[in-house]
Every structure is written in C-alpha cells, then in structure tokens.
Amino acid sequence: MSSPDPYLELIRVKVREYMHECADHLAGGGAKDFEEYKFICGKVEALALVEREILDLTQKLVDE
C-alpha cells in the first residue's frame, strides 16, 4: 500500500526493517539465552503492532 503521507511510509519501512533485523538475529541463533530470546520476541511483537497501527492510519487517510 502506498501511503498518502511519505513520512508515515518512511516510518513504516524503518519499523519493518528493524523487525526483520530482530527476527534474523533470532533465526540465526543470536540470542545468548532464553531471557534475551523473550526480550527480542517482545520487540518483534511490539514492532508488528506499531506497523499495524501505521497501516491502519494510512488506510484511514486513503479513505478520507
């Protein structure tokens, strides 16, 4: 989806990149222990929620 607001799109892309970096770190066995694993999983979940909010806001702007 192309955003009517280029700043929203820039933030969404950065959030997605960071989310992928965290997931790649986990997939590559980068967590040194279970606590770090849980922490990074929490980051991925939070970033996914933020991205969803940005996408919903973008859709609202498109619909208006």
GINORPE-V848484 format. One record per backbone hydrogen bond with DSSP energy under -0.5 kcal/mol. CO is the residue of the C=O (numbers start at 1). NH is the residue of the N-H. If there is no record, write none. Layout:
CO | NH
CO | NH
This chain:
4 | 6
5 | 9
6 | 10
7 | 11
8 | 12
9 | 13
10 | 14
11 | 15
12 | 16
13 | 17
14 | 18
15 | 19
16 | 20
17 | 21
18 | 22
19 | 23
20 | 24
21 | 25
22 | 26
23 | 27
24 | 28
25 | 30
26 | 29
33 | 37
34 | 38
35 | 39
36 | 40
37 | 41
38 | 42
39 | 43
40 | 44
41 | 45
42 | 46
43 | 47
44 | 48
45 | 49
46 | 50
47 | 51
48 | 52
49 | 53
50 | 54
51 | 55
52 | 56
53 | 57
54 | 58
55 | 59
56 | 60
57 | 61
58 | 62
59 | 63
60 | 64
